[in-house]
Amino acid sequence: MTGKSATTKIRPGLRRAALLGAAGLVLSLAAGPALADVKIGVLMPLSGKGASYGQHQDVAMKMALEQLQKTGIKGEKVELVVYDTRGENSEAINLTRKLIFNDKVLAIVGPFFSAECEVAFPIAVQGKTPIVTASSAKPGIATKNRPWAFRNALSSDLMNGDLLDVWLKRNPLKSVVVLTDVKDAFTKVDGTVVFPTELKKRNVEVLDNISYQTGDIDYSAQVTKAKGLNPDGILIAGLYNEGGNIVREIRKQGLKQPIVGALGMSEPRFLEIAGPAGDGTMVVNPFWADDPNPKVHDWAVEYKKRAGVEAGNTAALMYDTVNLMKLCIEKSGVTNKPAELDSDRDKIRNCLGGLKNFPGVAGEITMNEVRDGAGSSAILKVVNGKYVNMAK
């Protein structure tokens, strides 16, 4: 089977919506008679809040498409209908509806942020369309939207305990100050619920929980307040941009305490923003770019060649999720006929729900009873501007 090269097709969209940046990428996988496109929707932040996440996922998505070009899906063409949500809930709502009811996709990958998933998932349930986020880590989101919503990512409550165990083993301490991004749904839950619960189990006192918001620029007041409390350690529940700038401010004010960060700070962009101040920070991630496993290593090398930075978990999970869709379309008996759209969506949903031991680059994936893709996580420490895996 031979494949045609990828082509772009301009399609009308909602205001500020983008199909791979104002265009839809259609990848033809088969020669011969024209067949109906297999349409999969994708929602990710290509601009605005979290644009770096979306840009990294975009690279991984295109790598997955190239792999599909070699293997195909039942000899039919694949069209990824990609919209830019800008990380905004209102866009996630409108674009989920558009994908389901206008574009009539078989399934949706995304959206990215937990807050987006909280508003988009119920729409997918209403439209009886399988939807899989490759990033959201707030506990319980997929569970609340069964049977159509899934998460191919570990929720933070399954990772943060392990992170604290390794951090505390290397930094025996009795007190911390927590700095929490209260605007982002995922980091708010992490900073106010998940981390405090895990710290209490380990007899570590939270002296204060100091809030800030996504998009803040000046963190001097929060860090000054933390400094006055003189904690043994500092925990940051934040995303890569805010987390990186907070770490810089912490070291600028002369604080030497060990720092531990939430999942959102385990992205390559954090290393760039934090600079030398980031050294010593510990985070958790379902993916480690320097994993010696040949499959992971080869993929990570190729990703870095294309993106110019090391792969993070959001990129790896996007790559795996596109391939999960391929698997379920091929193995579940999808017809890809307009008259059988509802039946095809149901077949994909059943396939995702029964997924076991899928060999992804982010680890072996099994969909558990709460619709989360169970896997393993790596505890990482920033050493000389790179993430280094710490043995649990």
C-alpha positions in Angstrom: 0.0 0.0 0.0 1.3 3.4 -0.9 0.4 6.7 0.8 0.0 10.1 -0.6 1.8 13.0 1.1 -0.1 15.1 3.7 -2.1 17.9 2.3 -3.9 20.8 4.0 -7.5 21.8 3.5 -8.9 25.1 4.6 -12.2 24.7 6.4 -14.4 27.3 8.0 -14.4 27.4 11.7 -15.6 29.4 14.7 -14.0 32.7 15.6 -10.4 32.1 16.9 -10.8 28.4 16.1 -7.9 26.8 14.2 -7.4 23.6 12.2 -3.7 23.1 12.7 -3.4 26.9 12.7 -6.4 27.8 10.5 -6.2 24.7 8.4 -7.1 21.0 8.7 -4.5 18.4 7.9 -5.8 15.5 5.8 -3.5 12.6 5.5 -4.3 10.2 2.7 -3.3 6.6 3.6 -4.5 4.7 0.6 -4.3 4.7 -3.2 -7.1 3.5 -5.3 -10.9 4.4 -5.2 -11.8 7.3 -3.0 -13.3 6.3 0.4 -14.9 8.4 3.1 -12.4 10.0 5.4 -12.1 8.6 8.9 -12.5 11.8 11.0 -11.1 12.2 14.4 -11.4 15.5 16.3 -8.5 17.1 18.3 -8.8 19.9 20.8 -5.6 21.5 22.1 -4.2 24.9 23.1 -2.1 26.1 20.1 -2.3 29.7 21.3 -3.1 31.5 24.5 -2.9 29.8 27.9 -0.6 26.7 27.7 0.4 27.3 24.0 3.7 25.5 24.6 1.8 22.3 25.6 -0.3 22.4 22.5 2.7 23.1 20.2 4.5 20.1 21.7 1.4 17.9 21.2 1.2 19.2 17.7 4.6 17.8 16.9 3.8 14.4 18.4 0.4 14.3 16.6 2.2 14.8 13.3 4.6 12.0 14.2 1.7 9.7 14.8 0.1 10.7 11.5 3.3 9.8 9.7 3.3 6.4 11.4 -0.3 5.9 10.3 0.7 6.7 6.8 2.9 3.6 6.9 0.3 1.3 8.5 -3.1 2.8 7.5 -6.5 2.4 9.0 -8.5 -0.2 7.0 -7.1 1.4 3.8 -9.1 4.6 4.3 -7.9 8.2 4.7 -7.6 9.8 8.1 -8.6 13.4 8.7 -7.7 15.0 12.0 -10.0 18.0 12.5 -7.9 20.1 14.9 -9.2 23.1 16.8 -7.3 25.6 19.0 -9.2 26.1 22.3 -6.6 28.6 23.5 -7.1 26.9 26.9 -10.5 28.6 27.3 -13.5 26.8 28.7 -15.9 28.6 26.3 -13.9 27.5 23.3 -13.8 24.0 24.6 -17.6 23.9 24.8 -18.2 25.4 21.4 -15.6 23.4 19.6 -16.7 20.1 21.2 -20.2 20.7 19.9 -18.9 21.6 16.5 -16.8 18.4 16.3 -19.7 16.2 17.3 -22.7 17.8 15.6 -21.2 19.6 12.6 -18.0 17.8 11.7 -19.5 14.4 12.8 -16.1 13.0 14.0 -16.0 9.4 15.2 -14.1 10.4 18.4 -12.3 13.3 20.0 -8.8 13.6 21.5 -8.6 16.4 24.1 -9.2 18.9 25.4 -6.0 19.7 27.3 -6.8 21.3 30.7 -8.8 19.8 33.4 -11.2 22.8 33.5 -11.8 22.4 29.8 -12.5 18.7 30.3 -15.0 19.4 33.0 -17.2 21.4 30.6 -16.4 19.5 27.4 -16.9 15.9 28.7 -20.6 16.4 29.5 -21.2 17.6 25.9 -19.5 14.4 24.6 -21.8 12.4 26.9 -24.8 14.2 25.5 -23.6 13.6 22.0 -22.7 10.0 22.7 -19.2 10.5 21.3 -16.0 9.0 22.8 -13.6 11.6 24.1 -10.1 11.0 25.4 -8.0 13.6 27.1 -4.2 13.0 26.7 -3.3 15.3 29.6 -5.9 16.3 32.2 -4.7 15.1 35.6 -7.5 16.3 38.0 -8.8 13.2 39.8 -12.3 12.0 38.9 -13.1 13.9 35.7 -13.5 10.8 33.5 -15.4 8.9 36.2 -18.0 11.6 36.4 -18.7 11.4 32.7 -18.9 7.6 32.1 -19.3 5.8 29.8 -18.1 8.2 27.0 -15.2 10.0 28.6 -11.7 8.6 29.1 -8.3 9.8 30.2 -5.0 8.5 28.8 -3.0 10.0 31.6 -2.4 9.3 35.2 -4.4 11.5 37.6 -2.3 13.4 40.2 -3.6 11.5 43.1 -1.9 8.4 41.7 1.4 10.1 41.3 1.9 12.8 44.0 2.3 10.3 46.9 5.3 8.6 45.2 6.8 12.0 44.4 6.6 13.1 48.1 8.1 9.8 49.3 11.2 10.3 47.1 11.4 14.0 47.9 11.1 13.5 51.6 13.6 10.6 51.6 16.2 12.9 50.2 15.0 15.9 52.2 13.8 14.9 55.6 11.6 17.8 56.7 8.7 18.6 59.0 7.1 21.7 57.5 6.3 23.2 54.1 4.6 26.2 52.5 2.4 25.4 49.5 2.0 28.0 46.7 -1.2 27.2 44.7 -2.5 28.4 41.4 -6.2 28.8 42.3 -7.3 29.7 38.8 -6.4 26.5 37.1 -8.7 23.6 38.0 -6.0 20.9 38.2 -3.4 22.9 40.2 -6.1 24.2 42.6 -7.1 20.6 43.5 -3.5 19.5 43.7 -2.5 22.4 46.0 -5.6 22.5 48.2 -6.6 18.8 48.4 -4.2 16.2 46.9 -0.9 17.4 48.2 -2.1 18.5 51.7 -3.7 15.1 52.1 -0.5 13.3 51.2 1.6 15.6 53.3 -0.6 14.9 56.3 -0.2 11.2 55.9 3.6 11.7 56.1 3.4 14.0 59.2 4.5 17.1 57.3 2.8 20.3 58.5 1.5 22.8 55.9 2.3 26.2 57.5 0.3 28.1 54.9 -1.3 27.7 51.5 -0.5 30.9 49.5 -2.5 31.5 46.4 -1.7 33.1 43.0 -3.3 32.8 39.6 -2.5 31.6 36.1 -1.1 34.6 34.2 0.3 36.5 37.2 3.6 38.2 36.5 4.9 39.3 39.9 5.3 36.7 42.6 7.4 38.7 45.0 4.7 39.1 47.6 3.9 35.4 47.8 7.5 34.5 48.1 8.1 37.1 50.7 5.2 35.7 52.7 6.6 32.2 52.4 10.1 33.4 53.4 8.7 34.9 56.6 7.2 31.5 57.6 10.7 29.9 57.3 9.4 26.5 56.1 11.7 23.4 55.8 10.6 23.0 52.2 8.4 24.7 49.5 5.8 23.0 47.3 4.5 24.7 44.2 1.2 23.5 42.6 1.5 25.2 39.3 2.0 25.0 35.5 5.3 25.4 33.8 5.2 29.2 33.2 4.1 30.3 36.6 6.1 27.6 38.3 9.3 28.5 36.5 8.9 32.2 37.5 8.1 31.4 41.1 11.2 29.2 41.4 13.3 32.1 40.0 11.8 34.5 42.6 12.4 32.0 45.4 16.1 31.8 44.6 16.3 35.6 43.9 15.1 36.2 47.5 17.8 33.9 48.8 15.7 31.0 50.0 17.6 27.8 49.9 14.9 25.3 50.8 14.3 22.2 48.6 11.4 22.7 46.1 8.9 20.1 44.8 6.5 20.9 42.0 3.3 19.6 40.5 3.0 17.7 37.3 2.5 20.9 35.3 6.0 21.9 36.1 7.5 18.7 34.5 7.6 20.2 31.0 10.7 21.2 29.0 9.5 24.8 29.0 9.8 24.9 32.8 13.6 24.3 32.4 13.9 27.2 30.0 11.9 29.6 32.2 13.4 28.6 35.6 17.0 28.6 34.2 19.7 27.8 36.8 17.2 28.5 39.6 15.4 25.4 38.7 18.2 23.0 39.6 17.2 20.7 42.5 13.5 21.0 41.9 11.7 17.6 41.9 8.6 16.8 39.9 6.7 13.7 38.7 5.9 12.7 35.1 4.4 9.7 33.4 7.2 10.0 30.8 11.0 10.3 30.9 12.7 11.4 27.7 16.0 9.7 28.6 14.4 6.3 29.3 16.9 3.7 27.9 14.1 1.5 26.5 14.9 1.5 22.7 11.4 2.2 21.7 11.1 5.2 24.0 14.7 6.4 23.2 14.2 6.3 19.4 10.9 8.2 19.6 12.3 10.8 22.0 15.4 11.4 19.8 13.2 11.9 16.8 10.8 14.2 18.7 13.7 16.4 19.9 15.1 16.6 16.3 11.7 18.0 15.2 10.7 20.1 18.1 14.1 21.4 19.2 13.4 20.4 22.8 13.1 17.2 24.8 9.7 15.5 24.8 7.5 15.8 27.8 4.6 13.6 28.9 1.9 15.7 27.1 3.7 15.0 23.8 4.2 11.3 24.5 0.6 10.9 25.6 -0.8 12.6 22.5 1.3 10.3 20.3 0.0 7.3 22.2 -3.6 8.5 22.1 -3.7 8.9 18.4 -2.5 5.4 18.1 -5.1 4.2 20.6 -7.7 5.6 18.2 -6.1 3.8 15.3 -6.3 0.5 17.2 -9.9 0.9 18.2 -11.0 2.0 14.7 -9.2 -1.1 13.2 -10.2 -3.7 15.8 -13.8 -2.8 16.7 -15.5 -3.2 13.4 -16.0 0.4 12.6 -17.8 0.8 9.2 -17.2 4.5 8.7 -20.5 4.9 7.0 -22.5 8.1 7.7 -25.7 6.1 8.5 -23.8 4.1 11.1 -22.1 7.0 12.9 -23.8 6.3 16.2 -22.9 2.6 16.1 -19.3 3.3 15.1 -18.9 5.8 18.0 -20.3 3.1 20.4 -17.8 0.5 19.1 -14.9 2.9 19.7 -16.2 3.6 23.2 -16.4 -0.1 24.0 -12.9 -0.7 22.7 -11.4 2.1 24.8 -13.1 0.9 27.9 -11.6 -2.6 27.5 -8.1 -1.5 26.6 -5.4 -3.6 28.2 -1.6 -3.5 28.0 -1.2 -1.2 25.1 2.5 -0.6 24.5 2.8 3.2 24.4 5.9 5.3 24.4 4.7 6.7 27.7 4.4 3.2 29.2 2.0 0.3 29.0 -1.5 1.5 29.1 -4.6 -0.2 30.6 -7.9 1.6 31.0 -9.0 1.1 34.6 -12.4 0.9 36.2 -12.7 4.7 36.5 -11.8 5.3 32.8 -8.2 6.4 33.5 -5.3 4.9 31.5 -3.3 3.3 34.3 0.4 3.4 33.8 3.6 4.2 35.7 5.3 7.5 36.6 8.9 8.7 36.9 10.2 10.9 39.7 12.5 13.5 38.1 15.0 16.0 39.5 16.4 19.0 37.7 20.2 18.6 37.5 22.2 21.1 35.4 19.1 22.1 33.4 18.0 18.5 32.6 15.5 16.1 34.2 17.2 13.1 35.8 15.2 10.1 36.9 15.4 9.4 40.6 15.0 5.8 41.8 11.8 5.3 43.8 
